[in-house]
């Protein structure tokens, strides 16, 4: 397949060529978004199809118990190499699941193990002048004993599910593929209202035969585009990669202050050679200070700032992991709409596009390594730890620039079931995380009270599901005591809690948990669990953060429960993002400043009962309810931001329920639904 640049790329190339005399040979990023794809390994008899990137072969079957895990092959012809004469050429992939091997005209270029971080290779000197210069990307999402994750309650989609690009550079440039970065990593220093700093670590690549004098210039601009601070360093770049660092210090910074004020600067990093800019990179930058105290909880910029957040998986119905930039932005907006101020990215590194949205919206981020449930046995899989350390380094180096990220998570639910002893592996990962980034704490999500494991990372959190996997919702009180006892000197958070819910299943007066592995998951029980667990958590201000499970329903091929197989239905929003469940509005009423008024069980129609209790979630003053135009009288508060009427009689046929309340600005907010009574 011949590479054909889009009109936008052609226009950009013309502009860059016109300015090359001033700027030097201008860098170009060409999206590689049109490939031919074949299921199976090279040589299979499967048909070739044309696909667009992002792409996964599990878009439709990730909810099936036998969803396809194995090889897939992509090809693309770059065309004549003469088009790149005198330039350096790289190819970069934002993520390929789970193991990727790249060939050029049948010759292996390199391999990457790990399905969630970016990687790339240089093609300079390998391209033939006449072509075809065929790229062949072999992807494989089969389970391997040396690549994380070995297990997990989620489907592992295969393919080139994040963007890919061809990068054309001058002989001297920022190495755009080193460690999957674009040649620049950031390490933030301490930040206060008086002073802040960021150290720019750049890999300047000299592809020529002789040393070249270079300058690294780093410019920080405020939101208006005005230069706020600058730093520069000069050096002689030997052939090969040359590490340069410059620290930009800023007096009286405008701090990034979470959802209250997510202020971002723009950091411009430029490489000059021969007095001309030969390469540059621009990225958002934000300055904030974070402290986590075992007794007092989370602090942002020296002020108490308890995290109330959600967990998120990166898939979507009908798309699997192959989300567009618009999909990523929509997910972040829905999380912010609900009023969350934090998000745990379970159980692997998520996309840079989603992290950019978190930076912009002020959502604090728990970033996680894909070490889930079990570890590879050293005797059988000696490369498991080495690969895990590489994945962790790539995670930190690629994503450490985001001010939204406040911690590095090393594992989820280790020690739950048969596994090799994970303690030594976690200790080594903890060491690597501190070596790579001493400014952020390490964390882990525990599900068993294993003292050795709970005493490795800097802070801890636990997963517990009272009211769903045993007991009643108020059992969260005992769970807090049990886990804190394993590491009483540490700061503790709650990394998962919740219950399943189908928007098709309703039981208004549900009093006991449904069978979690059964087909009946009434939406009302999810509401009850969250109402009661929330009440327990509110009594513990020392808990530094809480993350409900989960923001969205997601694919879990091994499940067969609720209203459909292959889906974990604990989300606040359905898999297709079209329906916000009732519990969404419970959190919105408690967390958001937006006026909220929502009638519960609105989808429960027809109704057999002669009377109903109208329940609603609201943060408004004096909410009221009418049924068929008759006022229901005073409402009783039965949970935080939750109200109920007395039993109200239903007439045969349609019954209109209306709710109203007064917003802070004096306006009236209304909600309504119709319940049909059919005895």
For each residue, the residues with C-beta under 8 A, 3 or more apart:
1: 34 35 36 50 75 76 77
2: 77 79 132
3: 30 32 34 76 77 78 79 166
4: 34
5: 9 10 13 30
6: 9 10 31
7: 10 11
8: 11 12
9: 5 6 12 13 28 30 31
10: 5 6 7 13 14
11: 7 8 14 15
12: 8 9 15 16 28
13: 5 9 10 16 17 28
14: 10 11 17 18
15: 11 12 18 19
16: 12 13 19 20 26 27 28
17: 13 14 20 26
18: 14 15
19: 15 16 22 23 26
20: 16 17 23 24 25 26
21:
22: 19 276
23: 19 20 26 276 277 278
24: 20 170 273 274 276 277 278
25: 20 86 87 169 170 171 278
26: 16 17 19 20 23 170
27: 16 167 168 169 170 173 279 280
28: 9 12 13 16 167 168 169
29: 165 166 167 168
30: 3 5 9 165 166 167 168
31: 6 9 53 163 164 165
32: 3 35 53 76 91 135 164 165 166
33: 52 53 163 164
34: 1 3 4 50 51 52 53 76
35: 1 32 50 51 53 55 74 75 76 137 160
36: 1 48 49 50 51 74 75 76
37: 48 49 50 51 55 57 72 73 74
38: 42 44 46 47 48 49 72 73 75
39: 44 46 57 68 72
40: 44 46 70 71 72 73
41: 44 71 73 138
42: 38 73 136 138
43:
44: 38 39 40 41 73
45:
46: 38 39 40
47: 38
48: 36 37 38
49: 36 37 38
50: 1 34 35 36 37
51: 34 35 36 37 55 74
52: 33 34 55
53: 31 32 33 34 35 160 162 163 164
54: 160 161 162 163 321 322 323 324
55: 35 37 51 52 159 160 161 322
56: 59 97 157 158 159 160 161 319 320 321 322
57: 37 39 68 72 157 158 159
58: 61 62 67 68 141 155 157 158 159 320 321
59: 56 62 157 318 319 320 322
60: 318 320
61: 58 64 66 67 68
62: 58 59 67 155 157 315 320 555 557 566
63: 67 155 555 557 564 565 566 567
64: 61 67 557 565 566
65: 557 558 560 565 566
66: 61 557
67: 58 61 62 63 64 155 557 566
68: 39 57 58 61 158
69: 141 142 143 156 158
70: 40 140 141 142 158
71: 40 41 138 139 140 142
72: 37 38 39 40 57 138 139 140 158 159
73: 37 38 40 41 42 44 136 137 138 139
74: 35 36 37 51 135 136 137 138 139 160
75: 1 35 36 38 134 135 136 137
76: 1 3 32 34 35 36 134 135
77: 1 2 3 131 132 133 134 135
78: 3 81 127 131 132 133 134 135 166
79: 2 3 83 131 132 133
80: 83 128 129 130 131 133
81: 78 84 85 127 128 129 130 131 133
82: 85 129 130
83: 79 80
84: 81 87 89 127 168
85: 81 82 129
86: 25 171
87: 25 84 124 168 169 170
88: 122 124 168 169 170 171 173 205 207
89: 84 122 123 124 127 166 167 168 169
90: 120 121 122 123 124 166 167 168 169 176 177
91: 32 102 120 121 123 135 164 165 166 167 177
92: 118 119 120 164 165 166 167 176 177
93: 96 100 112 118 119 120 137 160 162 164
94: 118 162 163 164 351 352
95: 115 116 117 118 161 162 351
96: 93 99 100 112 115 119 137 139 159 160 161 162
97: 56 115 116 139 141 156 157 158 159 161 321
98: 113 114 115 139 140 141 142 144 147 156 158
99: 96 111 112 113 114 115 139 140 141 144 147
100: 93 96 111 112 119 137 138 139 140
101: 108 110 111 137 138
102: 91 108 109 110 111 121 135 136 137 138
103: 106 107 108 109 135 136 137 138
104: 107 109 123 126 127 133 134 135 136
105: 128 132 133 134
106: 103 134 136
107: 103 104 126
108: 101 102 103 111
109: 102 103 104 121 123 126
110: 101 102 121
111: 99 100 101 102 108
112: 93 96 99 100 119
113: 98 99 146 147 387 390 391
114: 98 99 117 147 148 370 387 390 391 394
115: 95 96 97 98 99 141 147 156 348 370
116: 95 97 348 349 350 370 391 395
117: 95 114 180 349 391 394 395 398
118: 92 93 94 95 162 180 181 352 394 398
119: 92 93 96 100 112 177 180 394
120: 90 91 92 93 167 176 177 180
121: 90 91 102 109 110 177
122: 88 89 90 177
123: 89 90 91 104 109 126 127 133
124: 87 88 89 90 127 207
125:
126: 104 107 109 123
127: 78 81 84 89 104 123 124 133
128: 80 81 105 131 133
129: 80 81 82 85
130: 80 81 82
131: 77 78 79 80 81 128
132: 2 77 78 79 105
133: 77 78 79 80 81 104 105 123 127 128
134: 75 76 77 78 104 105 106
135: 32 74 75 76 77 78 91 102 103 104
136: 42 73 74 75 102 103 104 106
137: 35 73 74 75 93 96 100 101 102 103 160
138: 41 42 71 72 73 74 100 101 102 103
139: 71 72 73 74 96 97 98 99 100 158 159 160
140: 70 71 72 98 99 100 158
141: 58 69 70 97 98 99 115 156 157 158 159
142: 69 70 71 98
143: 69 150 156
144: 98 99 147
145: 150 376 377 380 381 384
146: 113 376 381 383 384 387
147: 98 99 113 114 115 144 384 387
148: 114 348 369 370 371 372 384 387 388 391
149: 152 156 347 348 370 371 372 373
150: 143 145 372 373 374 375 376
151: 372 373 374
152: 149 156 347 370 372 373 412
153: 556 558 559 568
154: 313 315 347 554 555 556 568
155: 58 62 63 67 315 320 555 556 557 566
156: 69 97 98 115 141 143 149 152
157: 56 57 58 59 62 97 141 161 315 320 321 322
158: 56 57 58 68 69 70 72 97 98 139 140 141
159: 55 56 57 58 72 96 97 139 141 321 322
160: 35 53 54 55 56 74 93 96 137 139 164
161: 54 55 56 95 96 97 157 320 321 322 323
162: 53 54 93 94 95 96 118 351
163: 31 33 53 54 94
164: 31 32 33 53 91 92 93 94 160
165: 29 30 31 32 91 92
166: 3 29 30 32 78 89 90 91 92
167: 27 28 29 30 89 90 91 92 120 176 177
168: 27 28 29 30 84 87 88 89 90
169: 25 27 28 87 88 89 90 173 174 176 205 279
170: 24 25 26 27 87 88 173 273 278 279
171: 25 86 88 206 207 208
172: 204 205 206 207 208 212 214 237 271 273 278 279
173: 27 88 169 170 176 183 204 205 207 271 278 279
174: 169 182 183 184 202 203 204 205 269 271 279 280 281
175: 178 183 203 204 205 241
176: 90 92 120 167 169 173 182 183
177: 90 91 92 119 120 121 122 167 180
178: 175 181 183 203 205 241
179: 185 393 394 397 398
180: 117 118 119 120 177 394 397 398
181: 118 178 184 185 203 397 398
182: 174 176 281
183: 173 174 175 176 178 202 203 204 205 279 281
184: 174 181 200 201 202 203 269 281 283 401
185: 179 181 201 397 398 400 401
186: 198 199 200 201 267 283 285 400 401
187: 198 199 201 400 437 439
188: 191 196 197 198 199 287 403 439
189: 196 197 198 199 247 439
190: 195 196 197 289
191: 188 195 196 197 253 255 287 288 289 301
192: 195 196 289 302
193: 252 253 255 301
194: 251 252
195: 190 191 192 249 250 251 252 253
196: 188 189 190 191 192 249 250 253 255 287
197: 188 189 190 191 247 248 249 250
198: 186 187 188 189 220 247 248 267 285 287
199: 186 187 188 189 245 246 247 248
200: 184 186 216 218 231 245 246 247 248 267 269
201: 184 185 186 187 243 244 245
202: 174 183 184 216 243 244 245 246 269 271
203: 174 175 178 181 183 184 241 242 243
204: 172 173 174 175 183 214 216 235 237 241 242 243 244 271
205: 88 169 172 173 174 175 178 183 240 241 242
206: 171 172 211 212 214 237 238 239 240 241 242
207: 88 124 171 172 173 239
208: 171 172 212 239
209: 239
210: 239
211: 206 236 237 238 239
212: 172 206 208 236 237 273 274
213: 234 235 236 237 273 274
214: 172 204 206 234 235 236 237 242 244 271 272 273
215: 232 233 234 271 272 273
216: 200 202 204 232 233 234 235 244 246 269 270 271 272
217: 230 231 232 246 269 270 271 272
218: 200 230 231 232 246 248 267 268 269 270
219: 227 229 230 267 268 270
220: 198 227 228 229 230 248 250 265 266 267 268 285
221: 225 226 227 228 265 266 267 268
222: 225 226 228 254 265
223: 263 264 265
224:
225: 221 222 266
226: 221 222
227: 219 220 221 230
228: 220 221 222 250 265
229: 219 220 248 249 250 251
230: 217 218 219 220 227 248
231: 200 217 218 246 247 248 249
232: 215 216 217 218 246
233: 215 216 244 245 246
234: 213 214 215 216
235: 204 213 214 216 242 244
236: 211 212 213 214
237: 172 204 206 211 212 213 214 242 273
238: 206 211 242
239: 206 207 208 209 210 211
240: 205 206
241: 175 178 203 204 205 206
242: 203 204 205 206 214 235 237 238
243: 201 202 203 204
244: 201 202 204 214 216 233 235
245: 199 200 201 202 233
246: 199 200 202 216 217 218 231 232 233
247: 189 197 198 199 200 231
248: 197 198 199 200 218 220 229 230 231 267
249: 195 196 197 229 231
250: 195 196 197 220 228 229 253 265 287
251: 194 195 229
252: 193 194 195
253: 191 193 195 196 250 287
254: 222 263 265 287
255: 191 193 196 261 263 286 287 288 289 301
256: 261 262 263 264 286 287 288 359 362 403
257: 260 261 262 263 288 300 301 362
258: 261 262 288 300 305 341 362 363 364
259: 262 336 341 361 362 363
260: 257 362
261: 255 256 257 258 362
262: 256 257 258 259 286 359 360 361 362
263: 223 254 255 256 257 286
264: 223 256 284 285 286 359 360 403
265: 220 221 222 223 228 250 254 284 285 286 287
266: 220 221 225 282 283 284 285
267: 186 198 200 218 219 220 221 248 282 283 284 285
268: 218 219 220 221 280 281 282
269: 174 184 200 202 216 217 218 280 281 282 283
270: 216 217 218 219 277 279 280 281
271: 172 173 174 202 204 214 215 216 217 277 278 279 280
272: 214 215 216 217 275 276 277 278
273: 24 170 172 212 213 214 215 237 276 278
274: 24 212 213 278
275: 272
276: 22 23 24 272 273
277: 23 24 270 271 272 280
278: 23 24 25 170 172 173 271 272 273 274
279: 27 169 170 172 173 174 183 270 271
280: 27 174 268 269 270 271 277
281: 174 182 183 184 268 269 270
282: 266 267 268 269
283: 184 186 266 267 269 401
284: 264 265 266 267 356 359 360 403
285: 186 198 220 264 265 266 267 401 403
286: 255 256 262 263 264 265 359 403 404
287: 188 191 196 198 250 253 254 255 256 265 403
288: 191 255 256 257 258 300 301 403
289: 190 191 192 255 299 300 301 302
290: 298 299 300 406 440
291: 298 299 302
292: 297 298 299 441 459 491 544
293: 296 297 298 299 491 544
294: 489 490 491 492 542
295: 542
296: 293 299 304 541 542
297: 292 293 304 306 491 541 542 543 544 545
298: 290 291 292 293 304 305 306 307 544 545
299: 289 290 291 292 293 296 302 303 304 305
300: 257 258 288 289 290 303 305 364
301: 191 193 255 257 288 289 305
302: 192 289 291 299
303: 299 300
304: 296 297 298 299
305: 258 298 299 300 301 341
306: 297 298 541 543 544 545
307: 298 341 342 364 493 544 545 546 547
308: 339 340 341 342 545 546 587 591
309: 340 341 342 343 344 363 364 366 545 546 547 548
310: 335 338 340 342 343 344 547 548 550 551 572
311: 343 344 345 346 495 496 547 548 549 550 551
312: 331 335 343 344 345 346 350 550 551 552
313: 154 346 550 552 554
314: 321 323 345 348 350 351 354
315: 62 154 155 157 319 320 321 323 554 555
316: 319 320 323 327 552 575 576 577
317: 555 574 575 576
318: 59 60 576
319: 56 59 315 316 322 323 327
320: 56 58 59 60 62 155 157 161 315 316 555
321: 54 56 58 97 157 159 161 314 315
322: 54 55 56 59 157 159 161 319
323: 54 161 314 315 316 319 327 328 331 351
324: 54 327 328
325: 328 329 353
326: 329 330
327: 316 319 323 324 330 331
328: 323 324 325 331 332 351 353 354 357
329: 325 326 332 333 353 357
330: 326 327 333 334 577
331: 312 323 327 328 334 335 354 357 551 552 577
332: 328 329 335 336 354 357 358 361 363
333: 329 330 336 337 357 361
334: 330 331 337 338 551 573 577 580
335: 310 312 331 332 338 340 343 363 551
336: 259 332 333 339 340 361 362 363
337: 333 334 588 592 594
338: 310 334 335 551 572 584 587 588 591 592
339: 308 336 587 588 590 591 592 593 594
340: 308 309 310 335 336 343 363 551 587 591
341: 258 259 305 307 308 309 362 363 364 591
342: 307 308 309 310 363 364 365 366 545 547
343: 309 310 311 312 335 340 358 363 364 365 366 547 551
344: 309 310 311 312 365 366 368 409 445 495 547
345: 311 312 314 348 349 350 354 365 366 367 368
346: 311 312 313 368 412 550
347: 149 152 154 368 370 372 412
348: 115 116 148 149 314 345 368 369 370
349: 116 117 345 367 368 369 370 391 394 395 398 399
350: 116 312 314 345 354 355 367
351: 94 95 162 314 323 328 354 355
352: 94 118 355 356 398 399
353: 325 328 329 356 357
354: 314 328 331 332 345 350 351 357 358
355: 350 351 352 358 359 365 399 402 404 405
356: 284 352 353 359 360 402
357: 328 329 331 332 333 353 354 360 361 363
358: 332 343 354 355 361 362 363 364 365 402 404
359: 256 262 264 284 286 355 356 402 403 404
360: 262 264 284 356 357
361: 259 262 332 333 336 357 358
362: 256 257 258 259 260 261 262 336 341 358 404
363: 258 259 309 332 335 336 340 341 342 343 357 358 404
364: 258 300 307 309 341 342 343 358 404 405 406
365: 342 343 344 345 355 358 402 404 405 406
366: 309 342 343 344 345 405 406 407 409 443 495 545 547
367: 345 349 350 395 399 405 407 408 409
368: 344 345 346 347 348 349 408 409 412
369: 148 348 349 388 391 392 395 408 409 410 411 429
370: 114 115 116 148 149 152 347 348 349 391
371: 148 149 375 388 410 411 412 414 425 429
372: 148 149 150 151 152 347 411 412 413
373: 149 150 151 152 412 413 414 416 417 419
374: 150 151 414 417 418 419 420 422
375: 150 371 384 414 419 420 422 425
376: 145 146 150 380 381 384 385 420
377: 145 380 381 384 420
378: 381 382 384 385 420
379: 382
380: 145 376 377
381: 145 146 376 377 378 384
382: 378 379 385 386
383: 146 386 387
384: 145 146 147 148 375 376 377 378 381 387 388 425
385: 376 378 382 388 389 425 428
386: 382 383 389 390
387: 113 114 146 147 148 383 384 390 391
388: 148 369 371 384 385 391 392 425 429
389: 385 386 392 393 428 429 432
390: 113 114 386 387 393 394
391: 113 114 116 117 148 349 369 370 387 388 394 395
392: 369 388 389 395 396 408 410 429 432 433 436
393: 179 389 390 396 397 432 436
394: 114 117 118 119 179 180 349 390 391 397 398
395: 116 117 349 367 369 391 392 398 399 408
396: 392 393 399 400 408 433 436 437
397: 179 180 181 185 393 394 400 436
398: 117 118 179 180 181 185 349 352 394 395
399: 349 352 355 367 395 396 402 405
400: 185 186 187 396 397 405 436 437 440
401: 184 185 186 283 285
402: 355 356 358 359 365 399 405
403: 188 256 264 284 285 286 287 288 359
404: 286 355 358 359 362 363 364 365
405: 355 364 365 366 367 399 400 402 408 440
406: 290 364 365 366 440 441
407: 366 367 440 441 442 443 459
408: 367 368 369 392 395 396 405 433 437 440 441 442 443
409: 344 366 367 368 369 412 442 443 444 445
410: 369 371 392 426 429 430 433 442 443 444 456 457
411: 369 371 372 414 422 426 429 444 445
412: 152 346 347 368 371 372 373 409 444 445 463 495
413: 372 373 416 445 446 447 448 463
414: 371 373 374 375 411 419 422 426 444 446 450 453
415: 419 422 446 447 448 450 453
416: 373 413 447 448
417: 373 374
418: 374
419: 373 374 375 414 415 422
420: 374 375 376 377 378
421: 424
422: 374 375 411 414 415 419 425 426 453
423: 426 427 452 453 456
424: 421 427 428
425: 371 375 384 385 388 422 428 429
426: 410 411 414 422 423 429 430 444 453 456 457
427: 423 424 430 431 456
428: 385 389 424 425 431 432
429: 369 371 388 389 392 410 411 425 426 432 433
430: 410 426 427 433 434 442 456 457
431: 427 428 434 435
432: 389 392 393 428 429 435 436
433: 392 396 408 410 429 430 436 437 442
434: 430 431 437 438 442
435: 431 432 438
436: 392 393 396 397 400 432 433
437: 187 396 400 408 433 434 440
438: 434 435
439: 187 188 189
440: 290 400 405 406 407 408 437
441: 292 406 407 408 457 458 459
442: 407 408 409 410 430 433 434 456 457 458 459
443: 366 407 408 409 410 457 458 459 460 461 493
444: 409 410 411 412 414 426 453 454 456 457 460 461
445: 344 409 411 412 413 461 462 463 495 496
446: 413 414 415 449 450 453 454 460 461 462 463 483 486
447: 413 415 416 462 463 464
448: 413 415 416
449: 446 454 482 483 485 486
450: 414 415 446 453 454 486
451: 454 455 486 487
452: 423 455 456
453: 414 415 422 423 426 444 446 450 456
454: 444 446 449 450 451 460 483 486 487 490
455: 451 452 486 487 490
456: 410 423 426 427 430 442 444 452 453
457: 410 426 430 441 442 443 444 460
458: 441 442 443 490
459: 292 407 441 442 443 490 491 492 493 544
460: 443 444 446 454 457 483 487 490 491 492 493
461: 443 444 445 446 492 493 494 495 545 547
462: 445 446 447 479 483 492 493 494 495 496
463: 412 413 445 446 447 494 495 496 497 549
464: 447 475 476 479 483 494 496 497
465: 468 469 470 496 497 498 499 549
466: 469 470 471 472 473 474 475 476 478 479 497 529 533
467: 471 472 473 475 499 513 525 528 529 532 533
468: 465 498 499 500 513 516 529
469: 465 466 516
470: 465 466 475
471: 466 467 475
472: 466 467 475 513 532
473: 466 467 476 528 529 531 532 533 536
474: 466 477 532 536
475: 464 466 467 470 471 472 478 479
476: 464 466 473 479 480 494 497 532 533 536 537
477: 474 480 481 536
478: 466 475 481 482
479: 462 464 466 475 476 482 483
480: 476 477 483 484 492 494 536 540 543
481: 477 478 484 485
482: 449 478 479 485 486
483: 446 449 454 460 462 464 479 480 486 492
484: 480 481 487 488 492
485: 449 481 482 488
486: 446 449 450 451 454 455 482 483
487: 451 454 455 460 484 490 492
488: 484 485
489: 294
490: 294 454 455 458 459 460 487
491: 292 293 294 297 459 460 542 544
492: 294 459 460 461 462 480 483 484 487 542 543 544
493: 307 443 459 460 461 462 543 544 545 546 547
494: 461 462 463 464 476 480 497 537 543 545 546 547
495: 311 344 366 412 445 461 462 463 547
496: 311 445 462 463 464 465 547 548 549
497: 463 464 465 466 476 494 533 546 548 549
498: 465 468 526 529 530 548 549 550 570
499: 465 467 468 513 525 526 529 530 570
500: 468 516 521 526 561 562 568 569 570
501: 505 521 522 523 525 526 527 562 569 570 581 582 583
502: 505 521 522 523 562 563 569
503: 523 574 579 581 603
504: 563 603
505: 501 502 520 521 522 523 562 563
506: 522 523 524 601 603 604
507: 510 520 522 524 525
508: 524 601 604 609 612 613
509:
510: 507 514 522 524 525 528
511:
512:
513: 467 468 472 499 516 525
514: 510 518 520 521 522 525
515: 518 520
516: 468 469 500 513 561
517: 560 561
518: 514 515 521 561
519: 561 562 563
520: 505 507 514 515
521: 500 501 502 505 514 518 525 526 561 562 563 569
522: 501 502 505 506 507 510 514 525 526
523: 501 502 503 505 506 526 527 581 582 583 601 603
524: 506 507 508 510 527 528 582 600 601
525: 467 499 501 507 510 513 514 521 522 528 529
526: 498 499 500 501 521 522 523 529 530 570 581 582 583
527: 501 523 524 530 531 582 583 586 600
528: 467 473 510 524 525 531 532
529: 466 467 468 473 498 499 525 526 532 533
530: 498 499 526 527 533 534 548 583 586 587
531: 473 527 528 534 535 586 638 639 640 642
532: 467 472 473 474 476 528 529 535 536 639
533: 466 467 473 476 497 529 530 536 537
534: 530 531 537 538 586 590 639 640
535: 531 532 538 539 639 640
536: 473 474 476 477 480 532 533 539 540
537: 476 494 533 534 540 543 546
538: 534 535 640
539: 535 536
540: 480 536 537 543
541: 296 297 306
542: 294 295 296 297 491 492
543: 297 306 480 492 493 494 537 540 546
544: 292 293 297 298 306 307 459 491 492 493
545: 297 298 306 307 308 309 342 366 461 493 494
546: 307 308 309 493 494 497 537 543
547: 307 309 310 311 342 343 344 366 461 493 494 495 496
548: 309 310 311 496 497 498 530 551 572 587
549: 311 463 465 496 497 498 570
550: 310 311 312 313 346 498 553 554 568 570 571 572
551: 310 311 312 331 334 335 338 340 343 548 571 572 573
552: 312 313 316 331 571 572 573 574 575 577
553: 550 567 568 569 570 571 573 574 575
554: 154 313 315 550 567 568 571 575
555: 62 63 154 155 315 317 320 566 567 568 575
556: 153 154 155 559 566 567 568
557: 62 63 64 65 66 67 155 566
558: 65 153
559: 153 556 562 565 566 567 568
560: 65 517 565 566
561: 500 516 517 518 519 521 565 569
562: 500 501 502 505 519 521 559 567 569
563: 502 504 505 519 521 569
564: 63 567
565: 63 64 65 559 560 561
566: 62 63 64 65 67 155 555 556 557 559 560
567: 63 553 554 555 556 559 562 564 575
568: 153 154 500 550 553 554 555 556 559 571
569: 500 501 502 521 553 561 562 563
570: 498 499 500 501 526 549 550 553
571: 550 551 552 553 554 568 574 575 581
572: 310 338 548 550 551 552 580 581 583 584 587
573: 334 551 552 553 577 579 580 581 584
574: 317 503 552 553 571 577 578 579 581
575: 316 317 552 553 554 555 567 571
576: 316 317 318 579
577: 316 330 331 334 552 573 574
578: 574
579: 503 573 574 576
580: 334 572 573 584 585
581: 501 503 523 526 571 572 573 574 584
582: 501 523 524 526 527 585 586 598 600 601 602 617
583: 501 523 526 527 530 572 586 587
584: 338 572 573 580 581 587 588
585: 580 582 588 589 596 598 617
586: 527 530 531 534 582 583 589 590 617 639 641 642
587: 308 338 339 340 530 548 572 583 584 590 591 592
588: 337 338 339 584 585 591 592 594 596 598 617
589: 585 586 592 596 598 617 618 619 641 642
590: 339 534 586 587 619 640 641
591: 308 338 339 340 341 587 588
592: 337 338 339 587 588 589 596 619
593: 339
594: 337 339 588
595: 619 620 661 663 664 667 669
596: 585 588 589 592 617 618 619 620 641
597: 616 617 618 620 623 659 660 661 669 670 671
598: 582 585 588 589 616 617 618 671
599: 602 614 615 616 657 659 671 672 673
600: 524 527 582 615 616 617
601: 506 508 523 524 582 604 615
602: 582 599 673
603: 503 504 506 523
604: 506 508 601 607 675
605: 674 675 676
606: 675 676 677 678
607: 604 612 650 655 675 676 677 678
608: 677 678 679
609: 508 612 650 677
610: 649 650 677 679
611: 647 648 649 650
612: 508 607 609 647 648 650 675
613: 508 644 645 646 647 648
614: 599 625 627 632 644 645 648 657 659
615: 599 600 601 638 642 643 644 645
616: 597 598 599 600 623 625 635 642 643 644 659 671
617: 582 585 586 588 589 596 597 598 600 641 642 643
618: 589 596 597 598 623 641 643 659 661
619: 589 590 592 595 596 641
620: 595 596 597 623 661 662 663 669
621: 661 662 664
622: 661 662
623: 597 616 618 620 635 643 659 660 661
624: 631 632 635 659 660 661
625: 614 616 631 632 635 645 657 658 659
626: 629 630 631 632 657 658 659
627: 614 630 632 648 650 655 656 657 658
628: 651 655 656
629: 626 656
630: 626 627
631: 624 625 626
632: 614 624 625 626 627 635 645 646 648
633: 645 646
634:
635: 616 623 624 625 632 643 644 645
636: 643 644 645 646
637: 642 643
638: 531 615 642 643 644
639: 531 532 534 535 586 642
640: 531 534 535 538 590
641: 586 589 590 596 617 618 619
642: 531 586 589 615 616 617 637 638 639
643: 615 616 617 618 623 635 636 637 638
644: 613 614 615 616 635 636 638
645: 613 614 615 625 632 633 635 636 648
646: 613 632 633 636
647: 611 612 613
648: 611 612 613 614 627 632 645
649: 610 611
650: 607 609 610 611 612 627 655 675 677
651: 628 655 677
652: 677 678 679
653: 676 677
654: 674 675 676
655: 607 627 628 650 651 674 675 676 677
656: 627 628 629 672 673 674
657: 599 614 625 626 627 672 673 674 675
658: 625 626 627 670 671 672
659: 597 599 614 616 618 623 624 625 626 670 671 672
660: 597 623 624 668 669 670 671
661: 595 597 618 620 621 622 623 624 668 669
662: 620 621 622 666 667 668 669
663: 595 620 666 667 668 669
664: 595 621
665:
666: 662 663
667: 595 662 663
668: 660 661 662 663
669: 595 597 620 660 661 662 663
670: 597 658 659 660
671: 597 598 599 616 658 659 660
672: 599 656 657 658 659
673: 599 602 656 657
674: 605 654 655 656 657
675: 604 605 606 607 612 650 654 655 657
676: 605 606 607 653 654 655
677: 606 607 608 609 610 650 651 652 653 655
678: 606 607 608 652
679: 608 610 652
